[in-house]
Amino acid sequence: MRSLVAIAVAASAALVLTGSSPGGPAQAEAIAFLRLDGVAFRPELAMTPDSRGTGLMHRRKAPADGMLFVFRNDTTGAFWMRNTLVPLRIVFFSSKGIRVRQLVMTPCRSESCPLYSPGRRYRYALELRASDKRPAATLGPLAKIEQLSRRAS
């Protein structure tokens, strides 16, 4: 019995540390304290291949400050909306936190979903609710986003 309690406590601690919630779909790893257009915001983070692959799939509502996909190096990879239930706006940022492109993405439940590519290199991608009116022109502060990028896998 003690070993089961120890496992349950360890699992709960792991969920708190990673920002995941029990019983629901895979969540982001954590929440970051950043600035979007100079205003404080707290996006969920997707910093590993697994968390970036899951993203906001199966959620009925996107987080108020979105989900920030963080890559260790610049990339050109495309996003898709398979099993994503809510419309989103995706904003791609350079390694310096400057917007390079934004697109509106629609939910998709079929086997073949469209790909959303910025057509440019980027380091960070921020998924926001499609109704979000923030310009999302800059992401920072630079030191914090660079630190996140170094931690990403």
C-alpha positions in Angstrom: 0.0 0.0 0.0 2.8 2.4 0.8 4.3 1.9 -2.6 1.0 2.8 -4.3 0.8 6.0 -2.2 4.4 6.9 -3.0 3.7 6.3 -6.7 0.6 8.5 -6.5 2.4 11.3 -4.7 5.3 11.1 -7.3 2.8 11.2 -10.2 1.0 14.2 -8.7 4.3 16.0 -8.2 5.3 15.3 -11.8 2.0 16.8 -13.0 2.5 19.9 -11.0 6.1 20.3 -12.3 5.1 19.8 -15.9 1.9 21.8 -15.8 -0.2 18.8 -16.9 -3.5 17.9 -15.5 -4.6 14.4 -14.6 -7.3 12.8 -16.7 -7.2 15.3 -19.5 -5.2 15.5 -22.8 -1.5 16.1 -22.6 -0.9 19.7 -21.6 2.0 22.1 -22.0 5.1 21.7 -19.9 4.8 25.0 -18.0 3.7 28.6 -18.2 6.1 31.3 -19.0 6.1 34.9 -17.8 6.8 36.9 -20.9 5.8 40.1 -22.8 3.7 40.3 -26.0 3.9 43.7 -27.6 5.4 44.9 -24.3 2.5 43.7 -22.2 2.8 40.9 -19.7 1.3 37.6 -20.7 1.5 34.0 -19.6 1.4 31.5 -22.4 1.6 27.7 -21.9 4.8 26.3 -23.2 5.4 23.4 -25.7 9.2 22.8 -25.5 9.6 19.1 -26.4 8.8 17.1 -29.5 5.9 15.4 -27.7 4.4 18.6 -26.3 4.8 20.4 -29.6 3.2 17.4 -31.4 0.2 17.5 -29.1 -0.2 21.3 -28.9 -3.8 22.3 -28.3 -5.3 19.0 -29.6 -8.6 17.8 -28.1 -9.1 21.0 -26.0 -12.5 22.7 -26.1 -11.0 26.1 -25.3 -7.6 27.6 -26.0 -5.7 29.2 -23.1 -6.3 33.0 -22.7 -2.6 33.7 -23.5 -2.2 30.8 -25.9 0.5 28.3 -26.3 4.1 29.1 -27.2 6.0 26.5 -29.2 9.7 26.9 -28.5 12.4 25.4 -30.7 16.1 25.1 -29.9 17.1 26.2 -33.4 15.4 28.1 -36.2 13.0 25.9 -38.2 10.7 26.0 -41.2 8.2 23.3 -40.1 4.5 23.6 -40.7 1.7 23.2 -38.3 -1.6 21.4 -38.7 -4.9 21.4 -36.9 -5.7 17.7 -36.7 -7.9 16.9 -33.7 -7.9 20.6 -32.7 -11.3 21.7 -31.8 -11.0 25.5 -31.8 -10.0 28.0 -34.5 -6.6 29.5 -33.8 -4.3 32.3 -35.0 -0.7 31.3 -35.2 2.1 33.9 -35.0 5.6 32.9 -36.0 8.5 34.8 -34.4 12.2 35.0 -35.3 14.9 34.2 -32.8 14.9 37.9 -31.8 11.2 37.8 -31.0 10.0 39.7 -34.1 6.9 38.5 -35.9 7.7 37.0 -39.3 4.2 35.8 -40.3 0.8 35.1 -38.9 -2.0 32.8 -40.2 -5.5 31.8 -39.2 -6.0 28.1 -38.8 -9.3 26.2 -38.8 -10.1 23.0 -36.8 -9.7 19.7 -38.7 -11.0 16.3 -37.8 -10.2 14.5 -41.1 -7.3 12.3 -41.9 -5.8 14.9 -44.3 -5.6 18.3 -42.8 -4.1 21.4 -44.4 -0.6 22.5 -43.4 0.1 26.0 -42.2 3.6 27.1 -43.0 5.1 30.6 -42.5 7.3 30.1 -45.6 10.2 31.6 -43.5 12.5 30.5 -40.8 11.2 31.0 -37.2 12.2 30.0 -33.7 8.9 30.5 -31.8 5.3 30.0 -32.8 2.4 31.3 -30.7 -1.0 29.8 -31.0 -3.8 32.2 -29.9 -7.5 32.1 -30.0 -8.6 33.2 -33.5 -10.6 36.0 -31.9 -7.5 37.4 -30.1 -7.0 41.0 -31.3 -3.5 41.6 -29.9 -1.1 42.7 -32.7 1.5 40.1 -31.6 4.3 41.9 -33.3 7.0 41.3 -30.7 7.8 38.6 -28.2 10.2 39.1 -25.3 12.1 39.9 -23.3 14.9 38.7 -25.5 16.9 37.2 -22.6 13.9 35.1 -21.4 13.0 33.7 -24.8 16.6 32.9 -25.6 16.8 31.0 -22.3 13.6 29.1 -23.2 15.1 28.2 -26.6 18.3 26.8 -24.9 16.1 24.6 -22.7 14.0 23.3 -25.6 14.6 19.8 -27.0 
